[in-house]
Structure formats: C-alpha cells, structure tokens
Amino acid sequence: MTKMWNGMYMQHNSQLKMVTNLKFIDISQVPKYMSKHHRERTIQFWNEIQGWHSQLEKVVTHKKQYIQALLHLWHDSLEKLPDELAKPTISSICRIDNFFSIKLTHEKPI
C-alpha cells in the first residue's frame, strides 16, 4: 500500500511541476504577426492549461486530505487497541518462558 501511495505522490508531484511551469508562460509577448486564428487558439490553449492547473491543485489537495484522514483513522484505531489486557498476558508468558529456560539449563543432558 505504501508503494501505491508513493507512486501516486510521485506522479502528482511530477504533474504539478509541469503545470506550475506552464502557468508562468507569458502570452503577452506573443508576436503580433500571428494570424488572428492562431492567436485565439494560443489564448484558448493557455486558458485550458490554467484550468488543468486549477483542477490538478484541487486533486492534490483532496488526495492530501484523504491521506490525512486515513492516517488519522489509522492512528485512532491504534489508540483504541486494548493493549492494557495484552500487557499482563505477555508479561506472564515471558515469566513462564524464563522459568522453563532456567529449568532447562539445570537439567542434565541425556
């Protein structure tokens, strides 16, 4: 599961970097000798990139919130584990094991 989340994280980071870099394209410096049609398509493309950037930011934000919610849920589940019941049992098993270890060291080999 960690691999999946790491893969998603890397992919989203890569996409975010690409879109962020595209965000800084300055179309105001587009030469005036372009045809009107080409200029309009360039502006349309620019607007699409801005939309992609906005949507990607939303996806990344929602993924982060989702992961944080999962981590919080996981942490809450760990906090609610009945470890107080397990501690004396484990301690008792350790004492029994220690007892048998001592007995075995005092026995004569066959």
Secondary structure by P-SEA (a helix, b strand, c coil): caaaaaaaaaaaaaaaaaaaaaaacccccccccccaaaaaaaaaaaaaaaaaaaaaaaaaaaaaaaaaaaaaaaaaaaaaccaaaaaaaaaaaaaaaaaaaaaaaacccc
